[in-house]
Amino acid sequence: MWGGIKHARDYSHHFREWSSSKPLENLRKALFREPRPWYLGFQIDKFNHAIDERTSEKLMRWCTSIVSLESNSTRRKEAYHNSHELFALMMNRKKLSDATLAQFFSLCEVGGDVTSAYQWIRLMVDQRREQASLSSDSHVEVPSSQQPYQLWHYVWLLRIVMRSPNDDVVGEMVQAVREVYETIFSPPSEIGVEGEDLGGEETSSDRSVVEHMVCDNFDEALLQRELFALARKLAPRIQDAELRSWCFRAESSLMISDEVAAATSTEVRSAMKLQHWVFPQLDAQIAPHEENAEISKKTENKAFYQSPPTIENPYLIDSLLSPQFLEKLMSASTSFDVKGVGFWIQAFLEDIAAEKAKISSADQHTKKRQHTPTSTNPIPVWRDYRNPSHHEFRKMIIEDQGVPAELYHYLIVALSQTSPRMAVLTKSKMSARGMRTLDLTRAVLIAACKDSFDDQKALLLEQQTDFAKRVQLDIDFETPKVVEVYWKFEYHEFLHLRNGVKKMQDFYVLLMDALNVPDVQRLIAATSDTLIHEEELVAVDEEARDAVYCTLRKRRGAVEVEDALDIITEHCPMLDLALINSFPHFKEYTLADNDEIATTVDELSRRLFSSSSQPRDVYLMDSSFIETSERFFTASNQTGRERAIVIPWFCLKHLVETVDGVGEQCMDAEMGKIQKHERNVAIQRLQQISTMLLQQRAPGYVGPKFIVLHFSECLLAQSISRADFPSLSPETSDDDLMSSILLLLSTISTRTSVSTGEVLLCSDDPQLVEQVTNEETSTIASCLRQVTVLSTPPVEEADGMETQSSAQAVNMVNSVACDFVPNLGDDIVRIPRKDG
């Protein structure tokens, strides 16, 4: 399975010898060459073994983990579909526990598969209704856990909806959840109707206060809190104003006890029936800052678990160590307390020594594996002492009785500031013992060795070599290395790969954030096989170019932005054009002879407005509007004024990402049709824009002027201070950056000495339109009153087309896949403003 010719192997004797009384991990180890948990499930069923609830739950968890770890899109889809078939088999065999269903919902969350999750929930409702009807005829009371409607199902549904790229699906599903909540879970006296279906008619949409269900226990209250927290997060993506308002009102009117408010994400997952997981990030989708929020709050440690990790806070994900033990290690290492780290390493060694002695004792089967508090170590070392899978992963550590690379990482972090030379020597001792150095450990060392360029260069070369080998392994062999080591219970290698960078760009960003861009550029150039000047690096090295862009994009405020522009001007002057030239159809893109990239507001003013002898309307294009239709670009000039079509460079980047499928995680079959259409549209738009940029240079050209707003020019908009606009984050959000650019253009147009026309935003993004026009909810909207917002109207449904409510069907193929026809005439909708 790992490469070469795959021979058919006979595993029948392993399945014959296995029984449900034995750990499923035994089969997994026997079939170490077959990282296919669905195969285990099919064969167990084939050999007529009983599949109990714990076995089915474990198989589904392993399926979810394999799908999450698989990087190849084709193999990932195959694994996902096979996992679905296994779940259907379990359903037919009546081996579907709540925990197994929760694992299936987790699989749908990983795949962003709203359709499958929704359909299975509907099937569960129908089946349990039928069972409840039979029970009522027999005068048998149905337990609460077997009632047709379960609140935790709908919490999962909203979690899965969070992964959907389609805003129309978001609105439909939130409406469906609202209807079932108000019909089934809210007090009947407030609803006035019997809930017969998800599609029950809404009778309380006009209420200003949302009536909530009375929770019977802690788990119900926790699920209720989570449901409306998710609804609030989804609210900005909902186009229906009343439904969006309901999401905000529902959460704000919820009475939450202190106990529920303080609940950890682990308790939330337990209420959602997700249990027995091994790795918090891989298996339970728990962000590190969520898992450790309560611990950090108690110890007053803030920002330990940022996302993603940095050199200042170099935490590791998917550790087997307990959150309490990790917090102690992090606290000591980030405060550079070497003795403190040493204390906890010693506590770790004592714990694994005690566990090894307990395992090898004669009465090992009668003793429960658990932590025994001591005076030196009152907290547990491991996350779970009883889970068989957890034990298999840490088995090698217990047998070796040594300090693993994970603990060396925290020791090196502590040494990095107090004694960089000792940190480097510690790393050398690790290598001499055959231990792998984690990528994050190496980044910390490079940052610590800022006084030794040779050490930095050697460490970076080592990182580049290590990364290249990992990439080549995944190319040469059928199964990704991380999947192999996960299936084989090889914890050391698994932790190394899980915490490894996916691209060298990510490693460079770590260094640039901690050091500075020019120094890291020189370091990268020094490790290159060919002679490269620092100024040319961004033009020839894609990873370095993207790292510089990502680092400088984080700048905010006048001082930071000015410093970033100075870096671009002095050390990477080719950055702006290199970013555009990296896009398909833009390799030949250059500036016109009379054009130049603006690095000040005055230069930008001249570029957009002052070059014209007539008033000029400036249309700022959003990628959502560009994707809608090309006719806008060829529309006739109806205002009698010149027009400038301004396209920020990151809108082109969005189109390229759509074409490449960057970040595509959706396994929803219906969404796949939409994504295929969007890719075709995006490649057409890139071709059209590139052609138009060239055509406007031809003699006698008559039409709008097309202007690409380069990275440096967009960076100017990030000069707005946090004090003036605390709710905006243009350094991280493209929507906020678009609003900031709009504010900059509006300011320029009112202050320039040249007579100007209108400034217009062209966008079909409801969140961006809301932010620019609604003064009730947006702080920047009041500053943009002179700006006109244009959007394309939704396409009306064809006559005679039968419509279905969101409760009866998920209409995935919506207006996103339709070809709107926007132009400068009556087809364009001018969005009205909402005054505060």
KOLDREN-581016 format. One record per residue (C-alpha): x, z, y; residue in one letter. Coordinates in steps of 0.02 Angstrom, whole numbers, padded with zeros to 5 digits, always signed. Each point is the difference from the previous one (the first is absolute). Layout:
REM residues N
XZYA/...
***
This chain:
REM residues 836
+00000+00000+00000M/+00147+00031+00115W/+00063-00178-00002G/+00056-00147-00104G/-00112-00060-00140I/-00145+00116-00035K/-00016+00022-00188H/-00162+00055-00079A/+00021+00179-00058R/-00102+00093-00128D/-00052+00171+00063Y/-00138+00029-00126S/+00091+00142-00089H/+00011+00097+00164H/-00188-00012+00025F/-00037+00045-00181R/+00109+00156+00010E/-00072+00055+00166W/-00158+00105+00017S/-00099+00064+00148S/+00066+00175-00036S/+00175-00060+00048K/+00057-00030+00180P/-00028-00176+00063L/+00177+00010+00070E/+00065-00019-00179N/-00074-00175-00010L/+00066-00044+00171R/+00176+00048-00052K/-00015-00095-00164A/-00055-00155+00094L/+00132+00017+00137F/+00021-00189+00005R/-00184-00027+00040E/-00048+00070+00170P/-00181-00047-00029R/-00115+00151-00010P/-00151-00115-00025W/+00085-00062-00160Y/+00011+00180-00060L/-00186+00023+00035G/-00052-00160-00091F/+00108+00041-00152Q/-00060+00180-00010I/-00178-00066-00004D/+00049-00134-00127K/+00070+00131-00119F/-00162+00101+00018N/+00080+00151+00082H/-00115+00108+00102A/+00031-00022+00186I/-00038+00168+00076D/-00029+00028+00185E/+00178+00059+00035R/+00073-00154-00087T/-00111-00120+00097S/+00042+00085+00164E/+00186-00009-00037K/-00007-00184-00048L/-00090-00044+00162M/+00126+00099+00103R/+00145-00092-00082W/-00088-00166+00032C/-00019+00044+00184T/+00183+00048+00014S/+00060-00161-00082I/-00108-00105+00117V/+00068+00097+00149S/+00181-00025-00052L/-00012-00183-00047E/+00072-00108+00140S/-00036-00174-00071N/-00173-00054+00059S/-00041-00099-00158T/+00049+00139-00120R/-00085+00126+00112R/-00165-00093-00009K/+00017-00016-00188E/+00033+00186-00017A/-00148+00039+00112Y/-00121-00108-00099H/+00062+00071-00166N/-00027+00175+00068S/-00179-00048+00044H/-00028-00061-00178E/+00063+00164-00069L/-00118+00096+00114F/-00146-00108-00059A/+00048+00038-00181L/-00002+00187+00037M/-00168-00021+00084M/-00069-00085-00156N/+00071+00135-00112R/-00087+00135+00105K/+00167+00083+00038K/-00022+00000+00187L/+00034+00171+00075S/-00004+00037+00187D/+00190+00009-00002A/+00014-00173-00080T/-00123-00072+00126L/+00102+00078+00140A/+00156-00084-00070Q/-00094-00165-00001F/-00049+00024+00182F/+00183+00036+00036S/+00042-00167-00082L/-00128-00087+00111C/+00077+00086+00152E/+00172-00066-00045V/-00076-00174-00017G/-00115+00013+00151G/-00139-00056-00118D/-00162+00049+00088V/-00108-00116-00106T/+00047+00076-00168S/-00013+00179+00062A/-00171-00033+00076Y/-00066-00087-00155Q/+00057+00140-00115W/-00080+00130+00112I/-00163-00099-00007R/+00013-00010-00189L/+00032+00187-00013M/-00152+00035+00110V/-00112-00112-00107D/+00062+00074-00165Q/-00018+00180+00056R/-00172-00035+00071R/-00052-00065-00170E/+00075+00154-00085Q/-00084+00116+00125A/-00167-00085-00034S/+00020+00028-00187L/+00051+00181+00029S/-00151+00033+00109S/-00113-00070-00136D/+00082+00120-00122S/-00012+00144+00127H/+00190+00018-00003V/+00084+00048+00164E/+00136-00121+00054V/+00160+00090+00056P/+00056-00032+00179S/+00157-00091-00060S/-00112-00129-00088Q/-00115-00034+00147Q/-00008-00186+00047P/+00072+00023+00174Y/+00167+00090+00015Q/+00074+00034+00172L/+00178-00022-00064W/-00040-00180-00051H/-00034-00044+00181Y/+00155+00088+00063V/+00099-00112-00117W/-00098-00153+00059L/+00047+00032+00182L/+00183+00028-00050R/-00001-00169-00086I/-00086-00080+00150V/+00146+00060+00107M/+00108-00125-00096R/-00115-00148+00032S/+00063-00126+00129P/-00178-00057+00039N/-00091+00091+00141D/-00169-00069-00055D/+00021+00084-00170V/+00044+00162+00090V/-00163-00004+00098G/-00104-00041-00154E/+00075+00137-00107M/-00010+00135+00134V/-00183-00047+00026Q/-00029+00012-00188A/+00082+00172-00007V/-00101+00056+00151R/-00163-00051-00083E/+00036+00089-00163V/+00060+00156+00093Y/-00155+00011+00109E/-00118-00045-00141T/+00075+00100-00143I/+00112+00138+00067F/-00079+00050+00166S/-00148+00121+00002P/-00156-00097-00056P/-00102+00071+00142S/+00112-00087+00123E/-00009-00167-00089I/-00182-00012-00044G/+00023-00126-00141V/+00049+00005-00182E/+00168-00082-00032G/-00027-00133-00130E/+00149-00111+00037D/+00153-00021+00108L/-00102-00128+00095G/-00133+00127+00052G/-00066-00031+00174E/+00082+00099+00141E/-00123+00118+00084T/+00114+00109+00103S/+00113-00121+00093S/-00062+00059+00169D/+00048+00182-00025R/+00131+00064+00120S/+00050+00139-00120V/+00043-00038-00181V/-00080+00119-00125E/+00122+00048-00137H/-00022+00057-00179M/+00020+00184-00042V/+00152+00017-00112C/-00010+00112-00152D/+00185+00026-00028N/+00174-00025+00071F/+00028-00169-00083D/-00162-00071+00072E/+00047+00059+00174A/+00172-00078-00022L/-00074-00166-00055L/-00120+00002+00146Q/+00144+00028+00121R/+00100-00140-00079E/-00146-00121+00000L/-00028+00012+00187F/+00185+00006+00041A/+00015-00168-00088L/-00155-00067+00088A/+00075+00046+00168R/+00163-00089-00043K/-00099-00156-00046L/-00111+00008+00154A/+00111-00108+00114P/-00014-00143-00124R/-00191+00002-00001I/-00084-00127+00114Q/-00173+00079+00001D/-00001+00121+00147A/-00133+00116-00071E/+00087+00017-00168L/+00166+00029+00088R/-00079+00136+00106S/-00073+00080-00157W/+00173+00014-00077C/+00063+00099+00150F/-00157+00106+00014R/-00004+00039-00185A/+00176+00073+00001E/-00017+00092+00165S/-00165+00082-00054S/+00073+00061-00165L/+00025+00188-00011M/+00164+00031-00092I/+00056+00171-00058S/+00179+00059+00026D/+00029-00007-00188E/-00055-00182-00011V/+00096-00048+00157A/+00160+00073-00073A/-00018-00086-00169A/+00149-00099-00060T/-00002-00180-00057S/+00030+00061-00178T/-00164+00098+00009E/-00087-00153+00070V/+00061-00107-00146R/-00060+00134-00120S/-00173-00005+00078A/+00006-00189-00023M/+00033+00031-00186K/+00178-00065+00006L/+00102+00117-00110Q/+00158+00017-00104H/+00102-00122+00104W/+00189+00009-00004V/+00062-00086+00158F/-00098+00040+00159P/+00034-00162+00093Q/-00007-00119-00149L/-00141+00078-00101D/-00107+00085+00132A/+00037-00102+00157Q/+00041+00161+00094I/+00107-00025+00155A/+00144+00125+00010P/-00059+00069+00167H/-00174+00030-00075E/+00064+00093-00151E/+00114+00112+00100N/-00103+00024+00158A/-00056+00175-00046E/+00174+00055-00055I/+00082-00068+00158S/-00135+00082+00107K/+00030+00170-00079K/+00187-00011+00023T/-00012-00079+00174E/+00099-00150-00061N/-00063-00152+00093K/+00029-00182-00041A/+00094+00032-00164F/-00102-00133-00085Y/-00012-00143+00121Q/-00048-00170-00063S/+00112-00086-00040P/+00152+00114-00026P/+00140-00007+00127T/+00181+00056+00003I/-00055+00152+00101E/-00135+00042-00130N/+00064-00079-00162P/-00134+00059-00121Y/-00026-00082-00170L/-00164-00058-00075I/-00069+00025-00175D/+00107+00149-00043S/-00038+00109-00152L/+00050+00152+00101L/-00139+00112+00064S/-00052-00018+00184P/+00052+00180+00034Q/+00173-00026-00073F/+00022-00166+00093L/-00049+00083+00163E/+00136+00131-00024K/+00129-00135-00036L/-00054-00105+00149M/+00001+00150+00116S/+00176+00048-00050A/+00071-00178-00002S/-00072-00059+00167T/+00061+00159+00084S/+00171-00037-00079F/+00000+00166-00095D/+00121-00041-00141V/-00010+00175-00073K/-00189-00009+00000G/+00001-00165-00095V/+00126+00074-00121G/-00115+00149-00030F/-00146-00111-00049W/+00110-00110-00109I/+00054+00156-00093Q/-00182+00051-00018A/-00036-00172-00072F/+00141+00016-00128L/-00062+00171-00054E/-00176-00066-00023D/+00049-00149-00108I/+00116+00112-00102A/-00144+00118-00033A/-00114-00146-00048E/+00130-00070-00120K/+00019+00169-00083A/-00188+00015-00016K/-00015-00174-00079I/+00137+00034-00126S/-00067+00171-00050S/-00080+00020-00170A/-00174+00035+00069D/-00001-00144+00125Q/-00174-00056-00055H/-00077+00169+00042T/+00078+00013+00173K/-00078-00087+00148K/+00119-00097+00108R/-00014+00079+00171Q/+00107+00070+00138H/+00047+00182-00010T/+00029+00069+00176P/+00165+00090+00026T/+00079+00093+00145S/+00109-00151+00039T/-00137-00131-00021N/-00179+00059+00029P/-00070-00177+00012I/-00020-00131-00138P/+00129-00138-00009V/-00107-00132-00084W/-00165-00070+00058R/-00080+00019-00171D/+00071+00095-00149Y/-00137-00045-00126R/-00034-00186+00022N/+00080-00092-00150P/+00044-00153+00106S/+00081+00111+00130H/+00101+00083-00137H/+00059-00167-00068E/+00064-00053+00172F/+00099+00160+00028R/+00058+00014-00181K/+00169-00082+00033M/+00033+00115+00148I/-00033+00152-00107I/+00112-00064-00140E/+00143-00045+00118D/-00007+00166+00094Q/+00084-00077+00152G/-00036-00029+00184V/-00098-00164+00018P/+00026-00127+00138A/-00161+00059+00081E/+00076+00171+00038L/+00167-00076+00048Y/-00098-00097+00130H/-00055+00158+00089Y/+00174+00075-00014L/+00078-00155+00081I/-00130+00003+00139V/+00049+00181+00037A/+00185-00045-00001L/-00022-00158+00105S/+00004+00090+00167Q/+00108+00151-00038T/+00132-00089-00106S/-00016-00190-00014P/+00163-00014-00096R/-00062+00125-00131M/-00163-00098-00011A/+00096-00159-00041V/+00105+00092-00130L/-00157+00070-00080T/-00069-00175-00013K/+00164-00058-00079S/-00013+00137-00132K/-00175-00059-00041M/+00063-00178-00026S/+00144+00063-00109A/-00128+00084-00113R/-00098-00161-00016G/-00142+00057+00112M/-00094-00123+00111R/-00003+00031+00187T/-00172-00013+00078L/-00021-00127+00140D/-00056+00134+00121L/+00151+00107-00044T/+00114-00146+00040R/-00089-00030+00167A/+00025+00183+00047V/+00186-00015-00042L/+00022-00158+00105I/-00080+00085+00148A/+00109+00154-00026A/+00161-00102-00008C/-00018-00072+00175K/+00181+00043+00038D/+00065-00098-00150S/-00042-00185+00004F/+00091-00029-00165D/-00107+00129-00090D/-00157-00074+00075Q/+00052-00175-00053K/+00040+00055-00178A/-00167+00090-00017L/-00098-00148+00069L/+00089-00120-00117L/-00043+00114-00145E/-00182+00001+00056Q/-00007-00189+00016Q/+00079-00021-00173T/-00119+00126-00079D/-00151-00081+00080F/+00055-00176-00051A/+00016+00057-00181K/-00175+00074+00002R/-00073-00161+00069V/+00093-00105-00128Q/-00060+00109-00144L/-00181-00027+00051D/+00032-00187+00010I/+00088-00011-00168D/-00120+00106-00101F/-00186-00013-00026E/-00039+00182+00034T/+00051+00085+00164P/+00129+00135-00028K/-00109+00133+00081V/-00139-00038-00126V/+00124+00011-00144E/+00071+00169+00048V/-00173+00070+00039Y/-00062-00049-00172W/+00156+00071-00083K/-00017+00169+00090F/+00171-00023+00083E/-00024+00111+00151Y/+00172-00019+00082H/-00010-00189+00010E/-00185+00003+00043F/+00030+00115+00149L/+00144-00110+00057H/-00106-00158-00003L/-00157+00080+00071R/+00098+00062+00150N/+00104-00158+00015G/-00027-00122+00143V/-00105-00154-00039K/+00104-00106+00120K/+00170+00024+00080M/-00092-00015+00165Q/-00075+00172-00034D/+00173+00073-00027F/+00064-00077+00162Y/-00149+00072+00094V/+00043+00174-00064L/+00177-00021+00069L/-00055-00076+00166M/-00122+00141+00031D/+00135+00130-00029A/+00149-00089+00080L/-00027-00147+00119N/-00034-00184-00019V/+00168-00071+00059P/+00104+00115-00112D/-00104-00042-00153V/+00011-00185+00042Q/+00189+00012+00004R/-00002+00092-00166L/-00110-00133-00082I/+00108-00140+00070A/+00156+00086-00070A/-00073+00002-00177T/-00048-00184+00004S/+00092-00123-00112D/+00018-00120+00146T/+00065+00028+00175L/-00152+00038+00110I/+00001+00051+00181H/-00111+00145+00045E/-00105-00107+00119E/-00034-00129-00137E/-00052+00123-00134L/-00187-00007+00038V/+00003-00190-00014A/+00080-00007-00175V/-00050+00164-00085D/-00188+00016-00025E/+00007+00183-00055E/+00105+00050+00151A/-00111-00098+00119R/-00159+00083-00063D/+00084+00171+00005A/+00048-00024+00183V/-00177-00054+00041Y/-00079+00147-00093C/+00116+00125+00084T/-00022-00065+00177L/-00188-00018-00023R/-00011+00190-00010K/+00057+00020+00181R/-00128+00069+00123R/+00010+00037+00186G/+00096-00081+00141A/+00170+00077-00041V/-00005-00038-00186E/-00064-00177+00026V/+00134-00037+00130E/+00133+00062-00121D/-00073-00111-00138A/+00002-00153+00114L/+00182+00038+00046D/+00044+00005-00185I/-00085-00168-00029I/+00085-00080+00151T/+00175+00064-00040E/+00007+00013-00188H/-00132-00114-00076C/-00052-00132+00128P/-00059-00116-00139M/-00130+00124-00065L/-00154-00071+00087D/+00027-00179-00056L/+00061+00053-00172A/-00163+00092-00033L/-00103-00154+00046I/+00115-00120-00095N/-00026+00102-00159S/-00184-00053-00006F/-00056-00155-00098P/-00012-00155+00112H/+00097+00089+00139F/+00179-00029-00056K/+00025-00126+00141E/-00084+00107+00132Y/+00100+00013+00162T/-00037+00036+00182L/-00031-00142+00121A/+00138-00041+00123D/-00094+00082+00144N/-00053+00152-00101D/+00085+00163-00045E/-00043+00164-00085I/-00052+00135+00124A/+00083+00170-00009T/-00080+00073+00156T/-00179+00006+00065V/+00045-00112+00146D/+00073-00132-00116E/-00155+00009-00109L/-00110-00020+00154S/+00093-00158+00049R/-00008-00068-00177R/-00187+00023-00018L/-00068-00023+00175F/+00124-00056+00132S/+00050-00164-00081S/-00171-00069+00039S/-00055-00078+00165S/-00183+00041-00038Q/-00090+00157-00055P/+00027+00020-00186R/-00112+00084-00127D/+00099+00093-00131V/-00076+00011-00175Y/+00085+00133-00106L/-00028-00048-00182M/-00024+00122-00143D/+00037-00058-00178S/-00181+00033-00052S/-00057-00127+00130F/+00134-00126-00044I/-00055+00003-00182E/-00180-00035+00046T/+00014-00183+00054S/+00120-00124+00077E/-00127-00076+00120R/+00039+00128+00132F/+00169-00080+00027F/-00074-00173+00029T/-00148+00051+00108A/-00022-00088+00166S/+00044+00085+00162N/-00169+00057+00066Q/+00057+00119+00137T/+00102-00124+00101G/+00149+00117-00009R/+00158-00009-00101E/+00003+00097-00162R/+00140+00091-00089A/-00025+00041-00183I/+00111+00151-00028V/+00040+00042-00182I/+00099+00160-00034P/+00133-00025-00132W/-00072+00134-00114F/-00162-00101-00013C/+00103-00139-00077L/+00076+00131-00113K/-00175+00051-00057H/-00036-00180-00048L/+00163-00010-00097V/-00042+00162-00092E/-00169-00072-00046T/+00084-00156-00070V/+00129+00101-00097D/-00125+00129-00060G/+00108+00141+00070V/-00071+00169-00046G/-00131-00081-00111E/-00060+00134-00120Q/-00182-00051-00022C/-00056-00036-00179M/-00181-00027+00050D/-00051-00169-00072A/-00119-00036+00144E/+00130+00045+00131M/+00121-00119-00087G/-00110-00146+00051K/+00003+00056+00181I/+00188+00027-00002Q/+00030-00174-00070K/-00104-00075+00141H/+00091+00107+00129E/+00169-00061-00063R/-00053-00181+00018N/-00064+00032+00175V/+00157+00094+00052A/+00119-00139-00053I/-00106-00126+00095Q/+00005+00105+00158R/+00189+00018-00009L/+00017-00188-00015Q/-00119-00030+00145Q/+00082+00124+00117I/+00173-00068-00038S/-00060-00178+00033T/-00083+00049+00163M/+00156+00086+00064L/+00094-00164-00027L/-00136-00114+00067Q/-00010+00088+00167Q/+00180-00055+00037R/-00047-00184-00012A/-00008-00098+00164P/-00175-00012+00070G/-00068+00145-00103Y/-00167+00063+00068V/-00071+00160-00071G/+00026+00186-00008P/+00175+00070+00006K/+00050+00089-00161F/+00115+00150+00020I/+00072+00107-00139V/+00024+00179+00056L/+00166+00049-00081H/+00050+00168-00071F/+00093+00054+00158S/-00149-00047+00108E/-00120+00096-00111C/+00120+00147+00008L/-00027+00007+00188L/-00180+00054-00033A/+00063+00153-00093Q/+00066+00071+00164S/-00166+00090+00028I/+00026+00187-00005S/-00073+00116-00130R/-00063+00113+00139A/-00109-00137+00076D/-00065-00068-00166F/+00022+00134-00134P/-00125-00082-00118S/+00096-00165-00005L/+00145-00031-00118S/+00063-00176+00039P/+00163+00041-00090E/-00091+00011-00167T/-00169-00086+00019S/-00019-00186+00034D/-00175+00028+00070D/+00070+00127+00123D/+00142-00118+00043L/-00125-00139+00035M/-00096+00118+00116S/+00163+00046+00087S/+00046-00184+00023I/-00173-00030+00071L/+00026+00143+00122L/+00168-00072+00051L/-00072-00175+00029L/-00146+00071+00096S/+00117+00099+00111T/+00111-00152+00029I/-00149-00111+00044S/-00062+00122+00134T/+00171+00031+00076R/+00078-00173-00002T/+00009-00092+00166S/-00059-00161-00081V/-00187-00031-00014S/-00051+00026-00181T/-00152-00028-00105G/-00074+00113-00133E/+00088+00097-00137V/-00098-00015-00161L/+00022+00078-00171L/-00055-00110-00145C/-00030+00110-00152S/-00117+00016-00148D/+00071+00168-00049D/-00141+00128+00027P/+00121+00146+00016Q/+00102-00087+00135L/-00156-00060+00093V/-00070+00177-00004E/+00162+00071+00067Q/+00006-00123+00145V/-00184+00005+00051T/-00071+00172-00041N/+00043+00123+00137E/-00093+00138-00091E/+00125+00005-00143T/+00157-00084+00070S/+00115+00063+00137T/+00071-00173+00036I/-00167-00090+00018A/-00028+00064+00178S/+00165-00081+00051C/-00054-00168-00069L/-00163-00027+00094R/+00064-00163+00074Q/+00037-00070-00173V/-00126-00110-00089T/-00013+00015-00189V/-00052-00152-00101L/-00057+00006-00181S/-00080-00124-00117T/-00180+00039-00051P/-00040+00030-00184P/-00065-00149-00094V/-00186+00009-00036E/-00047-00006-00182E/-00069-00163-00066A/-00189-00017-00004D/-00076+00055-00163G/+00155+00094-00055M/-00053+00154-00092E/+00078+00158+00070T/+00030+00160-00095Q/+00024+00175+00064S/+00169+00080-00013S/-00072+00117-00130A/-00040-00142-00119Q/+00152-00112+00016A/+00169-00003+00083V/+00004-00162+00098N/+00188-00020+00005M/+00005-00180+00063V/-00058+00023+00179N/+00031-00072+00171S/+00187+00024-00021V/+00002-00152-00113A/-00107-00108+00114C/+00066-00125+00126D/-00062+00053+00171F/+00006-00128+00140V/+00062+00090+00156P/+00031-00092+00162N/-00012+00035+00186L/-00184-00040+00008G/-00156+00093-00051D/+00060+00033-00177D/+00117+00136+00064I/-00074+00173+00024V/+00058+00099+00151R/+00002+00180-00059I/-00095+00117+00120P/+00085+00159+00053R/-00057+00177-00033K/+00031+00107+00152D/+00046+00181-00025G/
***
